[in-house]
Amino acid sequence: MVKSKKIVSVMAPQQTQRNPSETGSVKHGMTMTEKILARSSERSQLTPGDNVWVNVDILMTHDVCGPGSFGIFKKEFGKNAKVWDREKVVIIPDHYIFTSDERANRNVDILRDFVKEQNIKYFYDITDLSDFKVNPDYKGVCHVALAQEGHCRPGEVLLGTDSHTCNAGAFGQFATGIGNTDAGFVLGTDFDTLGSKIILEVPPTLRFVMDGEMPDYLLAKDLILQIIGEISVAGATYKSMEFVGSTVESLSMEERMTLCNMVVEAGGKNGVVPFDDTTRKYLEGKTSIPYDPLYSDDQARFMSEYRFDVSKLEPLVAKPHSPDNRALARECKDVKIDRVYIGSCTGGKTEDFLAAAKVFMASGKKVKVPTFLVPATQKVWVDVYTLPVPGSGGKTCAQIFEEAGCDTPGSPGCGACLGGPRDTYARMNEAQVCVSTTNRNFPGRMGNKEGQIYLASPYTAAASALTGFVTDPREFL
């Protein structure tokens, strides 16, 4: 197993300093996360450990946590209270959508009533569950939809009632998950037109420098599994994770999103990738709101720095039942599997399906186990059916999946990633072994408590589907 080179900074992990603006001390360089929080709290200088009131640019909530957040908002601010800004609250039903479960359906009704009452501008509703395609407003998984709809902007603060809100850090944005109580407070704070605020402790930053040419059998999922396996699921607890280096610069926005999406699996508060031309091109046409990127200073102080030569890495999996239970895919070749799942905010984006299709196309074989496909959003679903796969002679992902014997792509959303009601598409209702492109493999995560989940990249998931065993994708690529 390849190890990183760790460089510990001169600032010891336990050291906390007071804000120089309060003590009169000399200013020092700041990390990207510190600079974003400093600007959002209208401070000239921040140091890890400082507690500051931060101005919130966007608050996102969904069908699981929205009802509870709204309840707290009304309890604390009054039943007739109005949210601080109807254009800065984004509500996205996505978790338990395509189900007959009455309580799940009730949650979406609560979102709909709140949106009508508050005149919320950004509500991506679904009214006809029988055919998502007749719902033009419906998007799908909140984290991917936030990016596609232009809510992820460099230098801003985005909060969401979901731990994988850190996904948006790929855009150079401070993005983190919060609980219902905090969300209820954020919804209502105004302080006489001062905006919406939350008190945050400034996290120290871990820096991950990834250099080297990316092998054509690796994806960003392998990179983040490498990092989590290196530092453990507690290695970044309440810390920012900053990703830099030539490899990171070469990644597409969707791959950067995969990288930042799983920082919470290491305990991270947030993850960030510096804004560059790739970011700018992705944002073109998605937002008309001006943004101002921030970058870490050359003199910024990082708690620790980890360096990786990506060219030496191999395809990885995270074995049950923890994202840090890292192993080489080839070391698990004797693990017989029952199914494969390709989807979620982590592994259900357009490029994830293109990657899986590449493996199926290269093999020319049919899958040996049921292979479930769940596009993250309605846009991704359209891409699966319309975008030609490079080198396929014009075939789409959907055509290649059908030829390989995969299940018909399901309705866009979170699907079985979080388990959900028993009638959720592709839910593990039996104790099976699954290779999945999702983000967590805890007991019961995808349904059955006895199920075993191997987290993997779309390459590895597709290769495993073709053999019926955990498989290194280099067998087909």
N, C-alpha and C positions, 0 to 999 in steps of 0.2 A: 504494500500500500504506500503510495507516494505521500510524503509528509510535507507540510509547508515550512517555510522558514519564518520563525516568529521573532519580531523585534519589539521589545518592551520599551515604551517611551520613558522619558525622565520623570514624567508625572505619574507617581504611584497610583494604582487603582483606587486606594481608599482616600486619597488626598482630595479635599474640597476647599476652594478658596472663595472669599467673598467677592461680590461684584466690584471691580475696580472703580466704577462710577460712584460707588458708595464710600470706598476706602481711600480714593485719591491715588491709588497705585498706578503704575505705568501700564498702558494698554498692551495686550498681547495678541498674537494671531488667533483667529477662531476657525473652527471647522465649519463646513457648510451648514450642518444642523444648528450649531450655535448661532451662526449669522442669521439664519431664517428666523429663529426664535427671538433673537435680539431685535430684528426689524419689526417683527409682529408684536413685540412687547414695548416697542418704542424705547429701547435701551441701546446705548452705544457699545456696551460690552457685556458679555455674559461668560460665566465659567461653569463647568459641570458642577451640579449640586445646588445652583441657584434656583429659587422658586419664584416664578414670574407669572403675571397675568398676561396671557397671550390672546391676541385678536384672532378670531376664527374666520377663515374665508369661505369654507364650505363645510356643511354638515350633511352626511349621508346616513340614511337608515333604511331598513328593509322590513319584510313581513315578520321576521322572527323577533326583532328587538324594537321595532317601531311602536307597537301598541303599548309596551311597557314604558318607553321613553315619553310617549304622549301623555300617559297617565301621570307620570311624575311631573311633567311640565304643567299640567292643569292643577295638580294638587298644590304645587309650590307657587304658581303665578296666578292662579284663579281660573275658573272654568271658562271665563270669557277672554282670557289673555290671548294676545296675538304673538306669533313668532317674530323674532327680531328682524328678519328679512326674508320675505317670501321667495326671493330669487336666489337665495344662498342655501336653501334646504333642498336636498335631492332625495327623493323617495323611490326606491326600486324594489318591487316585489320580485323575488328570485329563488328563495330557498325551498319552500313547500308549496309549489304552485299546481303542478299537474297531478292532483290527488283528489279523491272524494272525501277525504277527512274533513269533517265539519269544523273542527277547531282551526285547522290550517286555513280553510276558506274564510272563516270568520276574521282571522287576522288581516287578510287582504281587504275585507270589507271595512275594518277599522282604519286602515290606511286611506281608503277611498273617502270615508267620511271626514277624516282629518284634513285631507287635501282640499276638499270642497269648502270646509269651514274656514280654512286658513288661506285659501286661494293660492296654494303652492304652485309655482310655475313649472318645476321639473318633477313630474310624476309619470313614471313609465308604466302605465297601467295595462292590465290584461283583463278583458271582460268575457271573452269566449275561450274557455279552457279546452274545448273540443278541437280547435284548430288555431294554434298560435299565429299562423300566417295572416289571419284576418284581423290581427291586433297590431296595427302599425306603430302604436306607442310602446308596445312591450319590447323590452330589450333582452333581458336575461341576467346573467351573473353580474352583480353590482360592480365589482372591481374592474372587470373588462369593459362594462358599459360606461363607467365613469371616464375611462380613457377615450373610448370611441366617441363619446358625446361632448368631449372638450372640457370636462370638469377638472382635469389634471393639468395644472399650470406651474411652471418653475417658480420657486421662491415663495409660494403660498403655503398656508396651513390648511390641511384637509383632515377632518376627523370623521370617523364612521363607527357605527355600532357593530363592528365586525372586526375580528382580530387580523384578517388579511387585508385591511385597509392600507397596510404598509406597501401593498402592491404599487401604489401611486408614487412611491419614492423613486421609481424609475425615471420620472420626469423632473428630478431635482426639486421635489416638493416635500415638505415635512408632512407625512401622512401616517396616522396611527389609529389604532382601535381604542374605543372608550366604552364604558358601560352605560346602562340605561340611565342611571342617576346623573352622570355627567352630561349625557345627551339631553336629558330633560332640562338641565340648567342652561346648557348652551342654547337651546331653542328659545329660552325666554330672556336671557340677559340682554339688557339694553342700556341700563344705567343712564337714562336720559340721553339717548342717541349715541352712546359711546360704542355701540356695536355689541357683538357677541364675544364672550370671553371664557377662558378656562384657565385654571391655574395648573402649571406644569413645572416639574423639576427638570432642569436642563440635563440631558444625559451625556455622559462621556462618549467618545467615539472610538470604535474599533475600525481600523483601516485594512481593507483587503485588496492587495495589489496583485492583479492577475495578468500575466504577460505570456507571450508565446502564441504561435499560430494554433487556432482551434482545430483539432482533428475532425475529419468529416464524419466521424461516428459519435461525436459528443454533442450535447446540447446544454443549454443553461441549467437544466434540471440536474445534470451530472455535476456541474460546478457548485451549485448550492448544497447538494448532498455531500460533496467533498468537504465543504466548509463546515456544515453542521456536524458531520462525523468527526471533524478535527477539533471543534471547540465544545461540542455537546449541546444538548437541548437547553442547558442553563448557562452556556458560555457567553451569551450576550445579554443576560438579564438586565433590563432597563438600560440598555446601551444602544447607541446609534451604530449602524453598520454601513460604512461607506465603501463603495466598490469602484476601483479605478484600475488603470493599466491598459495596455494595448489590446488585450483580449476583450475587455469590457467595451472599449471604444468600437470594436468591430461588431458588437452584438446589435441586432435589430431592437426596436422598442419592445416588441413582444417578448423577446428573450430577456431583455433587461427587467421586464415586468415579472417574469418567472423568478429571476434572481432575487428581486426585492420582496416578492410575494411571500417567500418562506423564511424571512428573517425572524418572524415571530416564532417559528419552530426552533430557533436557537434562543428564544427568550427576548429577542430584540425589541426595543421600543419603536424603532423605525429603521428603514434602509434608504439609502440615497445613491443615485448615480448622477454625476455632473451633466448639466445641460450641454449639448453640442449640436452640430448640424443635423445629426440623425433625429434628435428631439425636435428641432425646429421644423424639419420636413414633415414629421408625423403630425405636428400640431397645425400645419397649414390647412385652413378651411374648417378647422374644428372649433376654434374659439375666436371671437372678436375682442375679447377682453385682453388688454395689454398685460404683459408679464415681464418680470425683471429677474433673471437668474442670479443666483449667488454661488460662490465657489469657496472652497477651503483656502485659507491663506497659506502661503509657503511656510510660514512660521507656526501654523496651527499645531496644537498639541494633541496627539492621539494617545489613548490609553495603551493600545498595543497595535502593532502592524504585522500582518501575515502576508507572506509572499508565496505565490504559486507559479510554477512553470506549467501552464496548461497543456503544452504539447506532450507532456509525459503522463497525463491522466488517462484513465481507462473508464469505460462505462460502469456506472455504479447502481446499486439498489440500496434501499433502506429496508432491512429485514424487520419482521414483526418483533416487538410492538412499539417501536420508537423511531422517529425520523433520524436519530443519530446512530442507529444500529447499522452502520455503514458496512458494505461488503462489495467486492468486485462482482459484477454480473456473472462473469465466467466461473467464479467460485461457487455459484448457486445453481449450476447447470443440472444438478440432480434433483432439484426441487420441482415436483410435479404440481401443476396448477390446474384450476378448474375454470378460470375465466380471466378475461382482460377487460379493463375499463379505461377508456380514453376520454377525458373531460375535465371539468372544474375550472376555477379561476387560474389554477396553476398550469394545467395541461389540456385545456379545451379551446385554445385560441386557433386562429386560422393556420398559423405556421406549425402548430402542434399536429394538426391533421395532415398538412402537407408532408411533414416529416414521417408520420405513420404510413401515409400512402407511398412514399418513396421506398420504404422497406418492403411493403406488400408487392409493389411493382417490380422491385429488383429480384424478388424470390420467384414470382410467378406461381406461387403455391396458394393453397387454401388454408384458412386457420383451422387449428385442431381443437380449439375450445371456443365457447361463446365469447364474442368480442363486442362489447357495447361501446357506442359512440355517442357522446352528448356535447354538442357545440355549446360554448359558453353563452353566446348571444345570438340573436336573430341574424345579425350581420354575418357572424361566423357561419351559421347554418347556410345562408345564401352562398357564401364563398365555397363551402364544401360542395355545393351543387353546380357552381358556375366557373370557378377558377380552374384553368388547366394546370395539371401537375407538370413541372418542368421535365422534359424528356419522355413524356408519356404519349406523344403524338396527338395531344389535344384532349386526352381523357381528364375528367374531373376526379376529385377525391371520392365523390360518391360512387362513380363508376368503378373505380379501383377497389373500393371497399366491397361493393356488391360482388365483383368478380372473385374477391378473396373469401367470400362467405361470411362477412361481418354482419352483425345485426343492422337493420336500417337505422340511420341516425335518429336519436330521440329528440324530443322538444327541447329547445335551449333553456338552460337554467342550471341550478346547482345539482340537480339529479340526485344520484345516490352518494355523493361525496360526504354528506352529513347524515346518511342513513335515511331519516325521514319516515313518514307513514309507510305501512307495509306495502301499499300499492304504488310506491314510488318506482319509477322506471329503473331497472337494473339494480335495485336494492339487494343486498346480500341477506336473503331470508333464511339461508342455511349456512352451516359451518363450512365454508369453502375457502380455497386458497386463490387469491386474486393478485395479479400484477396491475398496478393502477398508476395513472399519471397525476393523482391527487396529491394532497399535501400532508395528510396525517394517516397514521396506521395504528392508532390506539385501539384497544379491544372495543368492539362495537361501533367503531367509527362509521363503517358503511352498512351497518345493520346488525347482523348476528354477532353476539359477543364472543363466540368461539371462532369467528372468521380470522383468517390470516392475510394481511395485506403487505405486499412488497411494493414500495414506492419506486418509481422508475421514470425515465424519460420516455417520450413517445417512440423513439427509436427502439428502446429496449422492450417496451410494452408490445409493440407490433411484432418484433422478433419472437417474443415469448408466445404470442398468439399463434404463430406459425408452427411452433414445435410442441406446445403443451407443457413446456418447462421454462423456468427462468433462463433467458438466453441472451448472450452477448450479441448485440446487433451487428458486430463485425462478421458474423457468420453469413450475413446477407448483403452488407454494404461494401 
